[in-house]
């Protein structure tokens, strides 16, 4: 009986660690993506498109995100514009699933949004 409680406790700690790691990856990926977009505006000489930003974020997420789980928008309205002074927003989504059979099987969806002003 003590072993069951011990293993539930240990596996609960392991799942909590996995959960925090996954959320950290998702949050950092959105921040890195918005930074990538902010320094690659129209005047930078190598303007980033929405697809470029999505690919960059997916590559930085350690396999957690795909390009379909990343949304890029320019919230200042109008068509996507990389003009300096306008804002760019990157939103990432990831669905986390527990893998330890002793714990309740759950699906948790993490979302992280980052916004930054285009620098150049």
N, C-alpha and C positions, 0 to 999 in steps of 0.2 A: 504494500500500500504506500509506503514511503517512497519507493522507487518510482511509482506512477506520478506522484506529486512532484518529485525531483525532476523527472524527465519533462513533464508539462512545463515546469518553471524554466528549465534550460532551453527547451525548444521555443518557448515563448520569447525568451531573450534573443535567441537567434532570429526569429521572425521579425522582432522589433528592429533588430540591426539591419536586416534586409530591407525592411520598409523605409527606415530612415535613409539608407544608402540610395534606394530608388528615388525617393523624393528629392534628395540632394542633387542627384544627377539631372533630374528633370528641371529643377530650379536653376541650376548652373547653366544648363544648355540654353534656356531661354535668355538668360543674361548675356551669355557669350554671343548668341545669335543677334541680339539687338545691338551689341557693341560692334560686331562685324558689320552690320548694316549702317550704323551711324558713321563709321569712318570710311565707308565706300559710297558716298553720295555722288551727285552729278559732277561736282568739281574735283573729285579725287583722281580722275583719270582712269579709274576702274570701277565704275558704278555697278552695284550689286542688284541683281533682279530678285524677284520673290523666290524663284527656283534655286538661285545661288545660295540664298540665305537658308532655305529649307535643307538643302544638301549639307551646308556647313553645320547646322544644328544637329542633323541626324548623325553626322560623322563624329561629333563631339559628345554624343550621349552614350558611349560604350555599348552600343547595340540595343539600347532601351527604346529608342524612338525611331520611327520611320518618317519619311517626308510627308506622309499623309496625316501624321499626328502633330504637325507643325503648321501654324497659321501665321502668315505675315500680313500686316495691314499698315496703312498710312492713315491714322485717324483724323488728320486735318482736312479730310474731304477731298473730293475730286479724284482724278485718276492717280494711280500710284506715282508719286513724285519723290525723287531722291534729292530734292533741292535742300541746300543748307538752311537750317532754321525750322524745317518741318519735322514732325515727329514720326517715328517708326515704332511699331509694336509687334512683338513676337510672343505667341502663345503656344505652349506645349501641353500635350495631354498624354498620360500614360496610365494603363490599367494594371494594377498590382494584384496578384493572386497569391494567397498563402499556399505553402506546399507541405507543411507539417500536418500529418493526418490526425494528430491528437488535438489540434486546435480547430475551431470552426472554419470551414472553407468560405472565404469571403473574396469579393472583388472590390477593390478600392480604386477610384479614379482620381489621379493627381492632376491638377492643372496649375500651371505657372505662367504668369504674364509679366513681361518686362517692356517698358517704354523708355525711349531715349530720343533726344533731339539730334538730328543729323548735323554733324560737325562740318563736313566739307564735301 
